[in-house]
């Protein structure tokens, strides 16, 4: 399980060429340089993927739809394991797609390997970031 103490600045916009997200997408691009900054201060769900991975490409629209629906509660990021091997190695990503959830202090709360249906993704998000006031 990954733990850390460093905190850093807010999110940046994704690069269209590295993800299938649109310009207005709430998904940030996670790379070796910004990993610690992008997964601090907020519950963050990160999809570890690669462009050649068919299950990753199939899961991408599900992940993006959830990012739009849960943007007020959870941050979303995507990390291409081929172009960011240091982050993938640090977190010991063994297969893709792998979804890793980080808590508000940046520690890993959990992970799930493999593509999943939207209802399973919703259940994961609802478990780590329940609706305020519920």
Secondary structure as GFF3:
##gff-version 3
##sequence-region A 1 134
A	DSSP	beta_strand	27	29	.	.	.	ID=ss1
A	DSSP	alpha_helix	35	38	.	.	.	ID=ss2
A	DSSP	beta_strand	44	49	.	.	.	ID=ss3
A	DSSP	alpha_helix	54	70	.	.	.	ID=ss4
A	DSSP	beta_strand	75	80	.	.	.	ID=ss5
A	DSSP	alpha_helix	85	90	.	.	.	ID=ss6
A	DSSP	beta_strand	98	102	.	.	.	ID=ss7
A	DSSP	beta_strand	108	113	.	.	.	ID=ss8
A	DSSP	alpha_helix	118	128	.	.	.	ID=ss9
###
